[in-house]
Amino acid sequence: MISAPDWKLSVARRVSVYLLALAASGAAQAAEPYVLGISDKLAIKVVQWKAADSTFEEWTALGGDYVVGADGNVNFPMVGPTESLGKTSTELAADLGTALQQSLGLPTAPSVTVEVSTYGPIYVSGDVGSPGEYPFAPNLTVVKALALAGGERRSAEAVARPEKEMLTTSGALDVLEDEYARLLIRRARLDAELANQEQIPVPPELEGHPNLQSLLAAETAILEAQKRQAEAQSTSLTDEVGLLTTQITAFNQKQTSAESQLENARDQLSKITALSDEGLALSSRVTSLQTNVADLEARLLDTETATLQAQQAIATANREQARLTDQRISDLSLERQTVDGQISALALKISTQRGLVQEAVLYTGVSAQSDTAPSYTYAIIRDGAEIPAEIGTPLISGDVVIARLAFSQ
């Protein structure tokens, strides 16, 4: 049997250990890319570059939502079941592109993008507030899963146990701070795009953050994709303007030649008409020269019209390029404004949540008559096997988290 002072000391020590473990949980997770799991819902898009037209063609018949089935495969049209379980979205995209190239006999593989639109769920059971199914998210740990499930359940024998409040408040704070870090990196990426920078500057608030590299990698991929899209659009319009400029040069040469021929034809017509009036030339000769002059005038008019049309097309392409640039800046500015608002709101929530955590640390509420010391153990059921876990153990989709309450005498 544990005396009241010993029990209070035990609780204090456990609270301290919990806080240390919570602080280290983020650092313990390796900044590794997410690998696909059973029931993950994927948004797949297939795009092919058409060099002849300088355009991208999206294969809408193949794009759409797909699910990683119970056998670990994604059934993709023209390819069939494709192993997806345990692969990253980038690896699956590469496999699908290669498979489409082979099955359709294409000279180059189409560009395939795979994004996880909905992660497979996790399950929390045992001595928790609300056992059940919960959505998975990257960087989810046991402590965050417990927070989603309402924290550890307080039994009748452990009414005075303060660790539940610690789990709930600290887990919620961890989730908020993780989202805050993602928003800071996103804002830095938007600033880099607006400034036409090649790299994303690290926000001062995230210096030394344990997941900094993974956060940077995700936003850098978006930055590079946006840059490639903008460059492709700009290159297409620039090539179009170059082609039209070449056509205008050719039209000007034709116009100069036609003007010279027309001048000679008119001079001949004038002379033959004078001779015809004097009866020294046939009227048919005059008619033939008149027809020739009319043909040359028509050709000259066609050339001038084609030149004007090409000039108008150049002006349209330049306006489109300016419009795309303005639209991109407008979209980025609007998104940044939205992210600023989200950051401000989240900062207020974090401040409130930190106050709750501090209050939970100070709170003990241990009964002087208590003669038992409750404790929790955690386990994860993954692939049919039960694995011992700590509060900072990372989870994958499909995991079953079990919290068990035990008492030591």
Secondary structure, DSSP 4 states (H G I P E B T S, - for coil): ---HHHHHHHHHHHHHHHHHHHHHHHHHS-----B--TT-EEEEEEEEEETTTTEEEE-TTT-EEEE--TTSEEEETTTEEEE-TT-BHHHHHHHHHHHHHHHHT-SSPPEEEEEEEEPPEEEEEESBSS-EEEE--TT-BHHHHHHHTTSB---GGGTT-THHHHHHHHHHHHHHHHHHHHHHHHHHHHHHHHTT-SSPPPPGGGTT-TTHHHHHHHHHHHHHHHHHHHHHHHHHHHHHHHHHHHHHHHHHHHHHHHHHHHHHHHHHHHHHHHHHHTTSS-HHHHHHHHHHHHHHHHHHHHHHHHHHHHHHHHHHHHHHHHHHHHHHHHHHHHHHHHHHHHHHHHHHHHHHHHHHHHHHHH-----TT---EEEEEEEEEETTEEEEE-TT-B--TT-EEEEEEEEE-
